[in-house]
Amino acid sequence: MKRLLCIPALLALALVVRADVTSGPKAGDKVEDFQAFGVVGTIEGKAGSYVQDRKGEPTVFVFVQQQHWDRPMARMLKTLDKDAKEANDKAAVVAVWLTDKPHAAKDYLPKAQMSLSFVNTSLGVFEGEKTGPNNWGINTDAHCTVVVTKGGKVVESIALESVNETDAKKVVEALKKAK
């Protein structure tokens, strides 16, 4: 009986100890350049720099941990694809896959584009470590990390552990700050 009474106490302690995941550069940090292989969008079929391509315009970088890609995250990206442009007419979304199997991601992303029909979102694959580009501070515990930038500076980083389309609201609010 004593053991049964201890279980709720342990669960409560686990909830208190659990900390939020932080991921991505801090607001105000300089946006560090990186190379990714562009699959769909402004850079296609080659490695390039989305940072240079965007020339300081408002950009939502979404770093997707491949193993956590699912329908709710796809719906969030689709919502961002539409809502980012409405929030800031110069904004664009760049989704970069982080995976230990970049070739498989390169093969998959055109299929994702056919299914989701992105208009304002480029899809790319980071070919380095799963932790993403150096100096971006991507935490692999976050299912995806969203970094809103403008003028070469980070406006806000948002680490998402459980993702769905309602998370797009947080990103759009950060994007509105980038006007």
C-alpha positions in Angstrom: 0.0 0.0 0.0 2.8 2.4 0.8 4.3 1.9 -2.6 1.0 2.9 -4.3 1.0 6.1 -2.3 4.5 7.0 -3.4 3.7 6.8 -7.1 1.6 10.1 -7.2 4.4 11.8 -5.3 7.0 10.7 -7.7 4.9 11.8 -10.7 4.4 15.2 -9.1 8.2 15.5 -8.5 8.9 14.5 -12.1 6.6 17.3 -13.4 8.3 19.9 -11.2 11.8 18.8 -12.2 11.1 18.8 -15.9 12.5 21.9 -17.5 11.5 23.5 -20.8 13.8 22.8 -23.7 15.7 25.7 -25.1 17.0 25.7 -28.6 18.4 28.1 -31.1 20.3 31.4 -30.8 19.1 34.1 -28.4 17.1 37.2 -29.5 19.5 39.9 -30.7 22.2 37.5 -31.8 23.8 37.8 -35.2 22.4 35.3 -37.7 25.3 33.0 -38.5 25.6 31.8 -42.1 25.4 28.1 -43.0 25.2 25.9 -46.1 22.3 23.5 -46.7 21.3 21.5 -49.7 18.3 23.1 -51.3 15.6 20.7 -52.5 12.5 22.8 -53.1 12.2 26.6 -53.2 14.7 29.4 -53.7 17.7 27.1 -53.8 17.2 23.9 -55.7 19.4 21.0 -56.5 22.6 22.4 -54.9 24.1 23.5 -51.7 23.7 27.2 -50.9 23.1 29.7 -48.2 19.5 30.6 -47.2 20.9 33.3 -45.0 22.6 35.0 -47.9 19.6 34.3 -50.2 17.2 36.1 -47.9 19.5 39.2 -47.6 18.3 40.2 -44.1 14.5 40.0 -45.0 12.2 38.6 -42.4 12.8 34.8 -42.4 11.4 32.0 -40.3 14.0 29.2 -40.2 12.4 25.9 -39.0 15.0 23.2 -38.1 13.1 19.9 -38.3 14.5 16.9 -36.5 13.7 14.2 -39.1 12.8 11.5 -36.6 10.0 13.7 -35.2 8.5 14.7 -38.6 4.8 13.9 -38.6 1.4 15.1 -39.8 0.9 17.6 -36.9 4.3 19.2 -37.7 3.4 19.2 -41.4 0.2 21.1 -40.6 2.2 23.6 -38.6 4.5 24.2 -41.5 1.5 24.5 -43.9 -0.1 27.1 -41.6 3.2 29.0 -41.4 3.5 28.9 -45.1 0.3 30.9 -45.4 0.3 33.0 -42.2 3.9 34.2 -42.3 3.2 36.1 -45.6 0.0 37.6 -44.1 1.9 38.8 -41.0 4.8 40.3 -42.9 4.6 40.5 -46.7 8.4 40.2 -47.1 8.6 37.1 -44.9 9.5 33.6 -46.1 9.8 30.2 -44.4 12.9 28.0 -44.7 12.5 24.5 -43.4 15.8 22.7 -42.9 15.9 18.9 -42.2 18.4 17.7 -39.6 19.1 14.0 -40.1 21.8 11.4 -40.1 20.4 10.3 -43.5 20.5 13.4 -45.7 20.1 11.4 -49.0 16.9 9.9 -47.8 15.6 13.4 -46.8 16.6 14.7 -50.2 14.5 12.0 -51.9 11.6 12.6 -49.5 11.2 16.4 -49.6 9.9 16.7 -53.2 7.1 14.2 -52.2 6.3 16.4 -49.1 6.2 19.4 -51.4 3.8 17.7 -53.8 1.5 16.8 -50.9 1.7 20.1 -49.0 2.0 22.5 -51.9 4.0 25.1 -50.2 4.0 28.5 -51.8 6.2 30.5 -49.4 8.4 27.8 -47.9 11.8 26.5 -49.1 12.9 23.0 -48.1 16.5 22.0 -47.5 18.7 19.4 -45.9 21.6 20.3 -43.6 24.3 17.8 -44.5 26.4 18.1 -41.3 25.7 17.0 -37.8 22.1 16.5 -36.5 22.7 19.4 -34.1 22.5 21.7 -37.1 24.7 24.6 -38.2 27.5 25.7 -35.9 26.6 28.7 -33.6 22.9 28.1 -34.0 22.6 26.1 -30.7 20.0 23.6 -31.9 19.0 21.2 -29.2 18.2 17.8 -30.5 15.6 17.3 -27.7 13.4 19.9 -29.5 11.3 18.2 -32.2 11.8 21.4 -34.2 13.4 24.7 -33.5 11.9 27.9 -35.1 14.2 30.9 -35.4 12.6 34.2 -36.6 15.2 36.6 -38.1 15.3 40.0 -39.6 18.1 42.3 -40.7 20.8 39.8 -39.9 19.6 39.5 -36.2 17.6 36.9 -34.4 14.2 38.2 -33.3 13.1 35.0 -31.4 13.9 31.3 -31.1 11.1 28.9 -30.2 11.8 25.3 -29.2 8.9 23.0 -29.8 8.8 19.5 -28.3 5.3 18.6 -29.3 4.2 20.3 -32.5 0.8 21.1 -34.1 -0.7 23.9 -36.2 -1.6 26.0 -33.2 2.2 26.6 -32.7 2.2 28.7 -35.8 0.5 31.5 -33.8 3.6 31.9 -31.6 5.8 32.1 -34.6 3.5 34.6 -36.4 3.5 36.8 -33.3 7.3 36.8 -33.3 7.3 37.6 -37.0 5.0 40.6 -36.4 7.8 42.0 -34.2 10.1 41.8 -37.2 8.3 44.5 -39.1 
